[in-house]
Amino acid sequence: MKRMAIVAASAFLAACASVPKPATYAGDVPAEISAMPGDEFSWRGRNYTPDRMGDAIRAAKASEGLTSVVLLFGDDATVQDIVDVAIIARAAGLPAFYKQGDKLNPITVGR
């Protein structure tokens, strides 16, 4: 009985340890993007649809070593923009954040 309790506790701890924690640091090379009116994002002086933004982020991750995607949360940003940034970052395998003022907030996606 004691052995079963130890095995169960070990399995529980292993499961808890494998739950990914949200990143709290955007890294050295974040892609800082802004929401634009009309379902677009602006990055490096260009406007992108969410699909094209994802393509640009994936390409820049490979060539420039991007470490995260950060939505600069301004007056034009919406909840849908946060969702889009989460999808873009997840597709690129990067953590997602939104920045409001000086505060960086992780965007977490549940299953």
Backbone hydrogen bonds, N-H to C=O, Kabsch-Sander energy under -0.5 kcal/mol:
donor,donor_aa,acceptor,acceptor_aa,energy
5,A,1,M,-1.8
6,I,2,K,-2.0
7,V,3,R,-2.4
8,A,4,M,-2.6
9,A,5,A,-2.5
10,S,6,I,-2.4
11,A,7,V,-2.4
12,F,8,A,-2.3
13,L,9,A,-2.5
14,A,10,S,-2.3
15,A,11,A,-2.2
16,C,12,F,-2.4
17,A,13,L,-2.3
18,S,14,A,-1.2
19,V,16,C,-1.0
31,A,68,S,-2.7
32,E,30,P,-0.9
33,I,31,A,-0.8
33,I,70,V,-2.9
34,S,42,S,-2.3
35,A,72,L,-0.6
36,M,40,E,-3.1
40,E,36,M,-1.2
41,F,48,Y,-3.0
42,S,34,S,-2.9
43,W,46,R,-2.5
46,R,43,W,-1.4
48,Y,41,F,-3.1
53,M,49,T,-2.8
54,G,50,P,-2.1
55,D,51,D,-1.8
56,A,52,R,-2.5
57,I,53,M,-2.6
58,R,54,G,-2.5
59,A,55,D,-2.2
60,A,56,A,-2.4
61,K,57,I,-2.4
62,A,58,R,-1.7
63,S,59,A,-2.2
64,E,60,A,-3.0
65,G,60,A,-0.6
65,G,61,K,-1.1
66,L,60,A,-0.7
67,T,29,V,-2.5
68,S,29,V,-0.7
69,V,95,P,-2.2
70,V,31,A,-2.8
71,L,69,V,-0.5
71,L,97,F,-2.6
72,L,33,I,-3.3
72,L,70,V,-0.6
73,F,71,L,-1.1
73,F,99,K,-2.3
74,G,72,L,-0.9
77,A,74,G,-1.1
82,I,78,T,-1.4
83,V,79,V,-2.1
84,D,80,Q,-2.8
85,V,81,D,-2.5
86,A,82,I,-2.2
87,I,83,V,-2.2
88,I,84,D,-2.8
89,A,85,V,-2.8
90,R,86,A,-2.3
91,A,87,I,-2.4
92,A,88,I,-1.4
93,G,89,A,-0.6
93,G,90,R,-0.9
94,L,89,A,-3.0
96,A,107,I,-0.5
97,F,69,V,-2.4
98,Y,105,N,-2.4
99,K,71,L,-3.2
100,Q,98,Y,-0.6
100,Q,103,K,-2.3
101,G,99,K,-0.6
103,K,100,Q,-1.8
105,N,98,Y,-2.7
105,N,103,K,-0.5
107,I,96,A,-2.8
108,T,106,P,-0.6
110,G,108,T,-0.5
